[in-house]
Amino acid sequence: MIAGAKKWADTVKRDIHAIYLAARDPRTPWHAKALAFALLAYALSPIDLIPDFIPVIGYLDDLVIVPLGIVLVVKLVPPDLMNEFRTLASDRQKLPRSWIGAMFVATLWIVAMSALVWFLWGFGSQ
């Protein structure tokens, strides 16, 4: 059972890296790229849709949204391209680090939270 879970985790790790490669490749359809960027931003973001401190449900979004997103992106990318990206991801075995990408995700979250505070502040003063 543990060996099966480890193999599944390695497959997910490889597919996340393959999706990263697909998102940056010009041959990937635009709708697959858009979903891939959204999935990667969500998967790598420290902020969750449902906070992890909420028992059971907090981890449920990570266990459902990310794998379903992976499946959807894999289905949207043409199979020959996806096989190429999976091969490249397996060969590299090290996830790329992008400080620009991290700053982009952090900026998006700051803008979103600022907009939410501004929106709620407007309702509180009325």
Secondary structure, DSSP 8 states (H G I E B T S, - for coil): -HHHHHHHHHHHHHHHHHHHHHHH-TTS-HHHHHHHHHHHHHHH-SS-SS-TTSTTHHHHHHHHHHHHHHHHHHHHS-HHHHHHHHHHHHHH-S----HHHHHHHHHHHHHHHHHHHHHHHHHHT-
